[in-house]
Amino acid sequence: MHLGISSLKGLLAAKMTVEGLRRAGPSPTRKRFITALESMRSEDFGGYRVQLGPKDHNASSFVELTFLGSQRWEP
């Protein structure tokens, strides 16, 4: 099985969702869930750091270069 960048994105989205629900408490609402996600100021998900806040919903500024198909990169 080949795991690529899409698999990594899905895994991180799932981990962030689970952590947000955990932080939202036993009776999560939309507002509590959003507040919980925004409280992730510097969360480490297995070496991938996520930073969220009320005015920062990007989670990360990490950029990975990906090549599609038979494209070649010449330095």
PDB file with SEQRES, HELIX, SHEET and CRYST1 records, atoms N, CA, C and O in Angstrom:
SEQRES   1 A   75  MET HIS LEU GLY ILE SER SER LEU LYS GLY LEU LEU ALA          
SEQRES   2 A   75  ALA LYS MET THR VAL GLU GLY LEU ARG ARG ALA GLY PRO          
SEQRES   3 A   75  SER PRO THR ARG LYS ARG PHE ILE THR ALA LEU GLU SER          
SEQRES   4 A   75  MET ARG SER GLU ASP PHE GLY GLY TYR ARG VAL GLN LEU          
SEQRES   5 A   75  GLY PRO LYS ASP HIS ASN ALA SER SER PHE VAL GLU LEU          
SEQRES   6 A   75  THR PHE LEU GLY SER GLN ARG TRP GLU PRO                      
HELIX    1 AA1 ILE A    5  ALA A   24  1                                  20    
HELIX    2 AA2 ARG A   30  GLU A   38  1                                   9    
SHEET    1 AA1 3 GLU A  43  ASP A  44  0                                        
SHEET    2 AA1 3 ARG A  49  GLY A  53 -1                                        
SHEET    3 AA1 3 ASP A  56  ALA A  59 -1                                        
CRYST1    1.000    1.000    1.000  90.00  90.00  90.00 P 1           1          
ATOM      1  N   MET A   1       0.837  -1.169   0.000  1.00  0.00           N  
ATOM      2  CA  MET A   1       0.000   0.000   0.000  1.00  0.00           C  
ATOM      3  C   MET A   1       0.890   1.242   0.000  1.00  0.00           C  
ATOM      4  O   MET A   1       1.865   1.315   0.747  1.00  0.00           O  
ATOM      5  N   HIS A   2       0.548   2.212  -0.837  1.00  0.00           N  
ATOM      6  CA  HIS A   2       1.304   3.462  -0.924  1.00  0.00           C  
ATOM      7  C   HIS A   2       0.549   4.572  -0.208  1.00  0.00           C  
ATOM      8  O   HIS A   2      -0.591   4.887  -0.551  1.00  0.00           O  
ATOM      9  N   LEU A   3       1.193   5.154   0.785  1.00  0.00           N  
ATOM     10  CA  LEU A   3       0.599   6.282   1.501  1.00  0.00           C  
ATOM     11  C   LEU A   3       1.299   7.552   1.035  1.00  0.00           C  
ATOM     12  O   LEU A   3       2.527   7.636   1.047  1.00  0.00           O  
ATOM     13  N   GLY A   4       0.507   8.538   0.626  1.00  0.00           N  
ATOM     14  CA  GLY A   4       1.080   9.776   0.122  1.00  0.00           C  
ATOM     15  C   GLY A   4       0.627  10.980   0.925  1.00  0.00           C  
ATOM     16  O   GLY A   4       0.182  10.855   2.066  1.00  0.00           O  
ATOM     17  N   ILE A   5       0.748  12.141   0.314  1.00  0.00           N  
ATOM     18  CA  ILE A   5       0.423  13.388   0.983  1.00  0.00           C  
ATOM     19  C   ILE A   5      -1.071  13.460   1.328  1.00  0.00           C  
ATOM     20  O   ILE A   5      -1.432  14.028   2.359  1.00  0.00           O  
ATOM     21  N   SER A   6      -1.932  12.902   0.493  1.00  0.00           N  
ATOM     22  CA  SER A   6      -3.367  12.911   0.780  1.00  0.00           C  
ATOM     23  C   SER A   6      -3.682  12.094   2.031  1.00  0.00           C  
ATOM     24  O   SER A   6      -4.540  12.474   2.828  1.00  0.00           O  
ATOM     25  N   SER A   7      -2.986  10.977   2.196  1.00  0.00           N  
ATOM     26  CA  SER A   7      -3.165  10.160   3.394  1.00  0.00           C  
ATOM     27  C   SER A   7      -2.722  10.917   4.636  1.00  0.00           C  
ATOM     28  O   SER A   7      -3.374  10.850   5.678  1.00  0.00           O  
ATOM     29  N   LEU A   8      -1.611  11.638   4.523  1.00  0.00           N  
ATOM     30  CA  LEU A   8      -1.110  12.420   5.647  1.00  0.00           C  
ATOM     31  C   LEU A   8      -2.097  13.523   6.011  1.00  0.00           C  
ATOM     32  O   LEU A   8      -2.377  13.745   7.189  1.00  0.00           O  
ATOM     33  N   LYS A   9      -2.621  14.210   5.009  1.00  0.00           N  
ATOM     34  CA  LYS A   9      -3.607  15.267   5.270  1.00  0.00           C  
ATOM     35  C   LYS A   9      -4.843  14.700   5.958  1.00  0.00           C  
ATOM     36  O   LYS A   9      -5.358  15.305   6.899  1.00  0.00           O  
ATOM     37  N   GLY A  10      -5.322  13.552   5.503  1.00  0.00           N  
ATOM     38  CA  GLY A  10      -6.484  12.917   6.118  1.00  0.00           C  
ATOM     39  C   GLY A  10      -6.227  12.516   7.556  1.00  0.00           C  
ATOM     40  O   GLY A  10      -7.079  12.702   8.425  1.00  0.00           O  
ATOM     41  N   LEU A  11      -5.039  11.961   7.806  1.00  0.00           N  
ATOM     42  CA  LEU A  11      -4.665  11.567   9.161  1.00  0.00           C  
ATOM     43  C   LEU A  11      -4.620  12.782  10.084  1.00  0.00           C  
ATOM     44  O   LEU A  11      -5.146  12.734  11.196  1.00  0.00           O  
ATOM     45  N   LEU A  12      -3.999  13.868   9.634  1.00  0.00           N  
ATOM     46  CA  LEU A  12      -3.914  15.080  10.448  1.00  0.00           C  
ATOM     47  C   LEU A  12      -5.293  15.692  10.694  1.00  0.00           C  
ATOM     48  O   LEU A  12      -5.581  16.150  11.800  1.00  0.00           O  
ATOM     49  N   ALA A  13      -6.144  15.702   9.670  1.00  0.00           N  
ATOM     50  CA  ALA A  13      -7.502  16.229   9.841  1.00  0.00           C  
ATOM     51  C   ALA A  13      -8.274  15.406  10.865  1.00  0.00           C  
ATOM     52  O   ALA A  13      -8.998  15.959  11.694  1.00  0.00           O  
ATOM     53  N   ALA A  14      -8.121  14.086  10.808  1.00  0.00           N  
ATOM     54  CA  ALA A  14      -8.795  13.217  11.772  1.00  0.00           C  
ATOM     55  C   ALA A  14      -8.270  13.453  13.190  1.00  0.00           C  
ATOM     56  O   ALA A  14      -9.053  13.538  14.135  1.00  0.00           O  
ATOM     57  N   LYS A  15      -6.944  13.560  13.339  1.00  0.00           N  
ATOM     58  CA  LYS A  15      -6.365  13.793  14.666  1.00  0.00           C  
ATOM     59  C   LYS A  15      -6.808  15.139  15.229  1.00  0.00           C  
ATOM     60  O   LYS A  15      -7.100  15.247  16.420  1.00  0.00           O  
ATOM     61  N   MET A  16      -6.861  16.165  14.379  1.00  0.00           N  
ATOM     62  CA  MET A  16      -7.312  17.485  14.837  1.00  0.00           C  
ATOM     63  C   MET A  16      -8.778  17.445  15.245  1.00  0.00           C  
ATOM     64  O   MET A  16      -9.165  18.059  16.239  1.00  0.00           O  
ATOM     65  N   THR A  17      -9.595  16.726  14.483  1.00  0.00           N  
ATOM     66  CA  THR A  17     -11.020  16.607  14.803  1.00  0.00           C  
ATOM     67  C   THR A  17     -11.217  15.902  16.139  1.00  0.00           C  
ATOM     68  O   THR A  17     -11.988  16.367  16.979  1.00  0.00           O  
ATOM     69  N   VAL A  18     -10.528  14.788  16.336  1.00  0.00           N  
ATOM     70  CA  VAL A  18     -10.645  14.032  17.593  1.00  0.00           C  
ATOM     71  C   VAL A  18     -10.184  14.882  18.773  1.00  0.00           C  
ATOM     72  O   VAL A  18     -10.842  14.905  19.813  1.00  0.00           O  
ATOM     73  N   GLU A  19      -9.055  15.583  18.620  1.00  0.00           N  
ATOM     74  CA  GLU A  19      -8.561  16.429  19.706  1.00  0.00           C  
ATOM     75  C   GLU A  19      -9.529  17.583  19.982  1.00  0.00           C  
ATOM     76  O   GLU A  19      -9.750  17.945  21.138  1.00  0.00           O  
ATOM     77  N   GLY A  20     -10.103  18.159  18.928  1.00  0.00           N  
ATOM     78  CA  GLY A  20     -11.094  19.216  19.108  1.00  0.00           C  
ATOM     79  C   GLY A  20     -12.327  18.726  19.852  1.00  0.00           C  
ATOM     80  O   GLY A  20     -12.843  19.424  20.725  1.00  0.00           O  
ATOM     81  N   LEU A  21     -12.801  17.540  19.517  1.00  0.00           N  
ATOM     82  CA  LEU A  21     -13.957  16.964  20.210  1.00  0.00           C  
ATOM     83  C   LEU A  21     -13.624  16.638  21.661  1.00  0.00           C  
ATOM     84  O   LEU A  21     -14.449  16.834  22.553  1.00  0.00           O  
ATOM     85  N   ARG A  22     -12.409  16.138  21.892  1.00  0.00           N  
ATOM     86  CA  ARG A  22     -11.986  15.849  23.264  1.00  0.00           C  
ATOM     87  C   ARG A  22     -11.981  17.122  24.102  1.00  0.00           C  
ATOM     88  O   ARG A  22     -12.457  17.130  25.238  1.00  0.00           O  
ATOM     89  N   ARG A  23     -11.445  18.187  23.541  1.00  0.00           N  
ATOM     90  CA  ARG A  23     -11.375  19.459  24.265  1.00  0.00           C  
ATOM     91  C   ARG A  23     -12.739  20.117  24.423  1.00  0.00           C  
ATOM     92  O   ARG A  23     -12.943  20.896  25.354  1.00  0.00           O  
ATOM     93  N   ALA A  24     -13.666  19.820  23.536  1.00  0.00           N  
ATOM     94  CA  ALA A  24     -15.004  20.424  23.594  1.00  0.00           C  
ATOM     95  C   ALA A  24     -15.849  19.857  24.726  1.00  0.00           C  
ATOM     96  O   ALA A  24     -16.867  20.445  25.091  1.00  0.00           O  
ATOM     97  N   GLY A  25     -15.442  18.729  25.283  1.00  0.00           N  
ATOM     98  CA  GLY A  25     -16.142  18.167  26.431  1.00  0.00           C  
ATOM     99  C   GLY A  25     -17.189  17.135  26.070  1.00  0.00           C  
ATOM    100  O   GLY A  25     -17.363  16.800  24.898  1.00  0.00           O  
ATOM    101  N   PRO A  26     -17.899  16.620  27.096  1.00  0.00           N  
ATOM    102  CA  PRO A  26     -18.831  15.516  26.893  1.00  0.00           C  
ATOM    103  C   PRO A  26     -20.079  15.881  26.090  1.00  0.00           C  
ATOM    104  O   PRO A  26     -20.713  14.996  25.515  1.00  0.00           O  
ATOM    105  N   SER A  27     -20.443  17.148  26.038  1.00  0.00           N  
ATOM    106  CA  SER A  27     -21.609  17.583  25.255  1.00  0.00           C  
ATOM    107  C   SER A  27     -21.188  18.663  24.266  1.00  0.00           C  
ATOM    108  O   SER A  27     -21.535  19.831  24.440  1.00  0.00           O  
ATOM    109  N   PRO A  28     -20.439  18.281  23.224  1.00  0.00           N  
ATOM    110  CA  PRO A  28     -19.906  19.292  22.314  1.00  0.00           C  
ATOM    111  C   PRO A  28     -21.001  19.979  21.497  1.00  0.00           C  
ATOM    112  O   PRO A  28     -21.956  19.349  21.042  1.00  0.00           O  
ATOM    113  N   THR A  29     -20.832  21.263  21.333  1.00  0.00           N  
ATOM    114  CA  THR A  29     -21.680  22.044  20.434  1.00  0.00           C  
ATOM    115  C   THR A  29     -20.764  22.609  19.354  1.00  0.00           C  
ATOM    116  O   THR A  29     -19.542  22.507  19.458  1.00  0.00           O  
ATOM    117  N   ARG A  30     -21.341  23.194  18.336  1.00  0.00           N  
ATOM    118  CA  ARG A  30     -20.533  23.799  17.282  1.00  0.00           C  
ATOM    119  C   ARG A  30     -19.606  24.857  17.877  1.00  0.00           C  
ATOM    120  O   ARG A  30     -18.418  24.892  17.557  1.00  0.00           O  
ATOM    121  N   LYS A  31     -20.135  25.706  18.728  1.00  0.00           N  
ATOM    122  CA  LYS A  31     -19.347  26.778  19.335  1.00  0.00           C  
ATOM    123  C   LYS A  31     -18.211  26.210  20.201  1.00  0.00           C  
ATOM    124  O   LYS A  31     -17.079  26.687  20.127  1.00  0.00           O  
ATOM    125  N   ARG A  32     -18.512  25.201  21.013  1.00  0.00           N  
ATOM    126  CA  ARG A  32     -17.469  24.592  21.862  1.00  0.00           C  
ATOM    127  C   ARG A  32     -16.392  23.915  21.017  1.00  0.00           C  
ATOM    128  O   ARG A  32     -15.208  23.972  21.347  1.00  0.00           O  
ATOM    129  N   PHE A  33     -16.808  23.282  19.939  1.00  0.00           N  
ATOM    130  CA  PHE A  33     -15.853  22.614  19.056  1.00  0.00           C  
ATOM    131  C   PHE A  33     -14.914  23.637  18.409  1.00  0.00           C  
ATOM    132  O   PHE A  33     -13.702  23.426  18.362  1.00  0.00           O  
ATOM    133  N   ILE A  34     -15.471  24.735  17.916  1.00  0.00           N  
ATOM    134  CA  ILE A  34     -14.654  25.785  17.299  1.00  0.00           C  
ATOM    135  C   ILE A  34     -13.701  26.385  18.327  1.00  0.00           C  
ATOM    136  O   ILE A  34     -12.520  26.580  18.040  1.00  0.00           O  
ATOM    137  N   THR A  35     -14.207  26.678  19.519  1.00  0.00           N  
ATOM    138  CA  THR A  35     -13.367  27.222  20.586  1.00  0.00           C  
ATOM    139  C   THR A  35     -12.255  26.240  20.940  1.00  0.00           C  
ATOM    140  O   THR A  35     -11.116  26.643  21.176  1.00  0.00           O  
ATOM    141  N   ALA A  36     -12.589  24.952  20.974  1.00  0.00           N  
ATOM    142  CA  ALA A  36     -11.592  23.922  21.285  1.00  0.00           C  
ATOM    143  C   ALA A  36     -10.502  23.873  20.216  1.00  0.00           C  
ATOM    144  O   ALA A  36      -9.317  23.790  20.539  1.00  0.00           O  
ATOM    145  N   LEU A  37     -10.900  23.923  18.945  1.00  0.00           N  
ATOM    146  CA  LEU A  37      -9.906  23.929  17.872  1.00  0.00           C  
ATOM    147  C   LEU A  37      -9.009  25.162  17.969  1.00  0.00           C  
ATOM    148  O   LEU A  37      -7.794  25.071  17.799  1.00  0.00           O  
ATOM    149  N   GLU A  38      -9.622  26.313  18.245  1.00  0.00           N  
ATOM    150  CA  GLU A  38      -8.868  27.561  18.334  1.00  0.00           C  
ATOM    151  C   GLU A  38      -7.936  27.596  19.545  1.00  0.00           C  
ATOM    152  O   GLU A  38      -7.056  28.452  19.626  1.00  0.00           O  
ATOM    153  N   SER A  39      -8.126  26.674  20.480  1.00  0.00           N  
ATOM    154  CA  SER A  39      -7.250  26.617  21.654  1.00  0.00           C  
ATOM    155  C   SER A  39      -5.976  25.816  21.385  1.00  0.00           C  
ATOM    156  O   SER A  39      -5.110  25.733  22.255  1.00  0.00           O  
ATOM    157  N   MET A  40      -5.850  25.230  20.203  1.00  0.00           N  
ATOM    158  CA  MET A  40      -4.660  24.459  19.844  1.00  0.00           C  
ATOM    159  C   MET A  40      -3.554  25.425  19.420  1.00  0.00           C  
ATOM    160  O   MET A  40      -3.298  25.611  18.230  1.00  0.00           O  
ATOM    161  N   ARG A  41      -2.910  26.032  20.405  1.00  0.00           N  
ATOM    162  CA  ARG A  41      -1.899  27.060  20.137  1.00  0.00           C  
ATOM    163  C   ARG A  41      -0.594  26.471  19.611  1.00  0.00           C  
ATOM    164  O   ARG A  41       0.090  27.099  18.803  1.00  0.00           O  
ATOM    165  N   SER A  42      -0.252  25.291  20.056  1.00  0.00           N  
ATOM    166  CA  SER A  42       0.976  24.647  19.603  1.00  0.00           C  
ATOM    167  C   SER A  42       0.871  23.160  19.930  1.00  0.00           C  
ATOM    168  O   SER A  42       1.440  22.684  20.913  1.00  0.00           O  
ATOM    169  N   GLU A  43       0.150  22.452  19.106  1.00  0.00           N  
ATOM    170  CA  GLU A  43      -0.112  21.025  19.320  1.00  0.00           C  
ATOM    171  C   GLU A  43       0.771  20.193  18.387  1.00  0.00           C  
ATOM    172  O   GLU A  43       0.864  20.482  17.194  1.00  0.00           O  
ATOM    173  N   ASP A  44       1.416  19.167  18.931  1.00  0.00           N  
ATOM    174  CA  ASP A  44       2.293  18.306  18.146  1.00  0.00           C  
ATOM    175  C   ASP A  44       1.574  16.998  17.839  1.00  0.00           C  
ATOM    176  O   ASP A  44       1.224  16.247  18.749  1.00  0.00           O  
ATOM    177  N   PHE A  45       1.354  16.729  16.550  1.00  0.00           N  
ATOM    178  CA  PHE A  45       0.723  15.489  16.111  1.00  0.00           C  
ATOM    179  C   PHE A  45       1.775  14.611  15.439  1.00  0.00           C  
ATOM    180  O   PHE A  45       1.819  14.496  14.214  1.00  0.00           O  
ATOM    181  N   GLY A  46       2.607  14.005  16.252  1.00  0.00           N  
ATOM    182  CA  GLY A  46       3.618  13.091  15.727  1.00  0.00           C  
ATOM    183  C   GLY A  46       4.692  13.767  14.894  1.00  0.00           C  
ATOM    184  O   GLY A  46       5.117  13.220  13.877  1.00  0.00           O  
ATOM    185  N   GLY A  47       5.136  14.934  15.304  1.00  0.00           N  
ATOM    186  CA  GLY A  47       6.176  15.647  14.569  1.00  0.00           C  
ATOM    187  C   GLY A  47       5.654  16.726  13.647  1.00  0.00           C  
ATOM    188  O   GLY A  47       6.437  17.476  13.066  1.00  0.00           O  
ATOM    189  N   TYR A  48       4.351  16.815  13.504  1.00  0.00           N  
ATOM    190  CA  TYR A  48       3.732  17.859  12.684  1.00  0.00           C  
ATOM    191  C   TYR A  48       3.030  18.822  13.636  1.00  0.00           C  
ATOM    192  O   TYR A  48       2.034  18.464  14.265  1.00  0.00           O  
ATOM    193  N   ARG A  49       3.548  20.035  13.741  1.00  0.00           N  
ATOM    194  CA  ARG A  49       3.030  21.017  14.696  1.00  0.00           C  
ATOM    195  C   ARG A  49       1.874  21.805  14.080  1.00  0.00           C  
ATOM    196  O   ARG A  49       1.949  22.289  12.950  1.00  0.00           O  
ATOM    197  N   VAL A  50       0.810  21.913  14.865  1.00  0.00           N  
ATOM    198  CA  VAL A  50      -0.391  22.644  14.453  1.00  0.00           C  
ATOM    199  C   VAL A  50      -0.582  23.821  15.401  1.00  0.00           C  
ATOM    200  O   VAL A  50      -0.495  23.670  16.619  1.00  0.00           O  
ATOM    201  N   GLN A  51      -0.841  24.986  14.836  1.00  0.00           N  
ATOM    202  CA  GLN A  51      -1.074  26.188  15.626  1.00  0.00           C  
ATOM    203  C   GLN A  51      -2.338  26.867  15.121  1.00  0.00           C  
ATOM    204  O   GLN A  51      -2.404  27.298  13.970  1.00  0.00           O  
ATOM    205  N   LEU A  52      -3.338  26.958  15.987  1.00  0.00           N  
ATOM    206  CA  LEU A  52      -4.604  27.602  15.644  1.00  0.00           C  
ATOM    207  C   LEU A  52      -4.916  28.691  16.654  1.00  0.00           C  
ATOM    208  O   LEU A  52      -4.343  28.726  17.743  1.00  0.00           O  
ATOM    209  N   GLY A  53      -5.817  29.571  16.288  1.00  0.00           N  
ATOM    210  CA  GLY A  53      -6.269  30.625  17.184  1.00  0.00           C  
ATOM    211  C   GLY A  53      -7.514  31.275  16.603  1.00  0.00           C  
ATOM    212  O   GLY A  53      -7.906  30.972  15.476  1.00  0.00           O  
ATOM    213  N   PRO A  54      -8.138  32.166  17.366  1.00  0.00           N  
ATOM    214  CA  PRO A  54      -9.362  32.815  16.892  1.00  0.00           C  
ATOM    215  C   PRO A  54      -9.190  33.547  15.553  1.00  0.00           C  
ATOM    216  O   PRO A  54     -10.139  33.642  14.774  1.00  0.00           O  
ATOM    217  N   LYS A  55      -7.990  34.061  15.284  1.00  0.00           N  
ATOM    218  CA  LYS A  55      -7.759  34.766  14.024  1.00  0.00           C  
ATOM    219  C   LYS A  55      -6.793  34.016  13.110  1.00  0.00           C  
ATOM    220  O   LYS A  55      -6.328  34.565  12.110  1.00  0.00           O  
ATOM    221  N   ASP A  56      -6.494  32.776  13.447  1.00  0.00           N  
ATOM    222  CA  ASP A  56      -5.580  31.961  12.649  1.00  0.00           C  
ATOM    223  C   ASP A  56      -6.165  30.566  12.475  1.00  0.00           C  
ATOM    224  O   ASP A  56      -6.084  29.733  13.378  1.00  0.00           O  
ATOM    225  N   HIS A  57      -6.749  30.318  11.320  1.00  0.00           N  
ATOM    226  CA  HIS A  57      -7.370  29.020  11.030  1.00  0.00           C  
ATOM    227  C   HIS A  57      -6.566  28.215  10.005  1.00  0.00           C  
ATOM    228  O   HIS A  57      -7.084  27.251   9.441  1.00  0.00           O  
ATOM    229  N   ASN A  58      -5.320  28.592   9.757  1.00  0.00           N  
ATOM    230  CA  ASN A  58      -4.501  27.880   8.779  1.00  0.00           C  
ATOM    231  C   ASN A  58      -3.863  26.618   9.343  1.00  0.00           C  
ATOM    232  O   ASN A  58      -3.540  25.709   8.578  1.00  0.00           O  
ATOM    233  N   ALA A  59      -3.675  26.535  10.617  1.00  0.00           N  
ATOM    234  CA  ALA A  59      -3.096  25.389  11.322  1.00  0.00           C  
ATOM    235  C   ALA A  59      -1.592  25.241  11.111  1.00  0.00           C  
ATOM    236  O   ALA A  59      -0.877  24.915  12.059  1.00  0.00           O  
ATOM    237  N   SER A  60      -1.095  25.469   9.903  1.00  0.00           N  
ATOM    238  CA  SER A  60       0.326  25.289   9.653  1.00  0.00           C  
ATOM    239  C   SER A  60       0.749  26.123   8.449  1.00  0.00           C  
ATOM    240  O   SER A  60      -0.057  26.427   7.570  1.00  0.00           O  
ATOM    241  N   SER A  61       2.016  26.483   8.430  1.00  0.00           N  
ATOM    242  CA  SER A  61       2.561  27.184   7.264  1.00  0.00           C  
ATOM    243  C   SER A  61       3.544  26.279   6.518  1.00  0.00           C  
ATOM    244  O   SER A  61       4.277  26.735   5.641  1.00  0.00           O  
ATOM    245  N   PHE A  62       3.549  24.985   6.881  1.00  0.00           N  
ATOM    246  CA  PHE A  62       4.429  24.011   6.237  1.00  0.00           C  
ATOM    247  C   PHE A  62       4.018  23.830   4.780  1.00  0.00           C  
ATOM    248  O   PHE A  62       2.834  23.697   4.474  1.00  0.00           O  
ATOM    249  N   VAL A  63       5.007  23.827   3.881  1.00  0.00           N  
ATOM    250  CA  VAL A  63       4.757  23.622   2.451  1.00  0.00           C  
ATOM    251  C   VAL A  63       5.604  22.447   1.986  1.00  0.00           C  
ATOM    252  O   VAL A  63       6.803  22.390   2.257  1.00  0.00           O  
ATOM    253  N   GLU A  64       4.983  21.524   1.295  1.00  0.00           N  
ATOM    254  CA  GLU A  64       5.675  20.357   0.756  1.00  0.00           C  
ATOM    255  C   GLU A  64       5.557  20.401  -0.761  1.00  0.00           C  
ATOM    256  O   GLU A  64       4.460  20.547  -1.300  1.00  0.00           O  
ATOM    257  N   LEU A  65       6.683  20.274  -1.442  1.00  0.00           N  
ATOM    258  CA  LEU A  65       6.690  20.263  -2.897  1.00  0.00           C  
ATOM    259  C   LEU A  65       6.347  18.853  -3.378  1.00  0.00           C  
ATOM    260  O   LEU A  65       6.980  17.879  -2.969  1.00  0.00           O  
ATOM    261  N   THR A  66       5.348  18.752  -4.241  1.00  0.00           N  
ATOM    262  CA  THR A  66       4.900  17.460  -4.751  1.00  0.00           C  
ATOM    263  C   THR A  66       4.914  17.479  -6.276  1.00  0.00           C  
ATOM    264  O   THR A  66       4.451  18.440  -6.891  1.00  0.00           O  
ATOM    265  N   PHE A  67       5.434  16.440  -6.878  1.00  0.00           N  
ATOM    266  CA  PHE A  67       5.436  16.314  -8.331  1.00  0.00           C  
ATOM    267  C   PHE A  67       4.347  15.339  -8.747  1.00  0.00           C  
ATOM    268  O   PHE A  67       4.152  14.303  -8.111  1.00  0.00           O  
ATOM    269  N   LEU A  68       3.639  15.675  -9.819  1.00  0.00           N  
ATOM    270  CA  LEU A  68       2.572  14.825 -10.336  1.00  0.00           C  
ATOM    271  C   LEU A  68       2.982  14.239 -11.683  1.00  0.00           C  
ATOM    272  O   LEU A  68       3.580  14.921 -12.515  1.00  0.00           O  
ATOM    273  N   GLY A  69       2.655  12.972 -11.884  1.00  0.00           N  
ATOM    274  CA  GLY A  69       2.902  12.340 -13.165  1.00  0.00           C  
ATOM    275  C   GLY A  69       4.369  12.252 -13.528  1.00  0.00           C  
ATOM    276  O   GLY A  69       5.216  11.971 -12.680  1.00  0.00           O  
ATOM    277  N   SER A  70       4.663  12.493 -14.793  1.00  0.00           N  
ATOM    278  CA  SER A  70       6.043  12.331 -15.297  1.00  0.00           C  
ATOM    279  C   SER A  70       6.789  13.662 -15.362  1.00  0.00           C  
ATOM    280  O   SER A  70       7.770  13.785 -16.096  1.00  0.00           O  
ATOM    281  N   GLN A  71       6.345  14.636 -14.618  1.00  0.00           N  
ATOM    282  CA  GLN A  71       7.019  15.929 -14.626  1.00  0.00           C  
ATOM    283  C   GLN A  71       8.422  15.791 -14.037  1.00  0.00           C  
ATOM    284  O   GLN A  71       8.658  14.977 -13.145  1.00  0.00           O  
ATOM    285  N   ARG A  72       9.342  16.596 -14.549  1.00  0.00           N  
ATOM    286  CA  ARG A  72      10.706  16.589 -14.021  1.00  0.00           C  
ATOM    287  C   ARG A  72      11.037  17.976 -13.498  1.00  0.00           C  
ATOM    288  O   ARG A  72      10.533  18.984 -13.992  1.00  0.00           O  
ATOM    289  N   TRP A  73      11.881  18.002 -12.506  1.00  0.00           N  
ATOM    290  CA  TRP A  73      12.321  19.259 -11.932  1.00  0.00           C  
ATOM    291  C   TRP A  73      13.792  19.443 -12.236  1.00  0.00           C  
ATOM    292  O   TRP A  73      14.615  18.588 -11.908  1.00  0.00           O  
ATOM    293  N   GLU A  74      14.115  20.544 -12.855  1.00  0.00           N  
ATOM    294  CA  GLU A  74      15.506  20.856 -13.184  1.00  0.00           C  
ATOM    295  C   GLU A  74      15.970  21.993 -12.287  1.00  0.00           C  
ATOM    296  O   GLU A  74      15.416  23.090 -12.365  1.00  0.00           O  
ATOM    297  N   PRO A  75      16.971  21.767 -11.434  1.00  0.00           N  
ATOM    298  CA  PRO A  75      17.452  22.837 -10.540  1.00  0.00           C  
ATOM    299  C   PRO A  75      18.138  23.965 -11.307  1.00  0.00           C  
ATOM    300  O   PRO A  75      18.596  24.934 -10.701  1.00  0.00           O  
TER     301      PRO A  75                                                      
END                                                                             
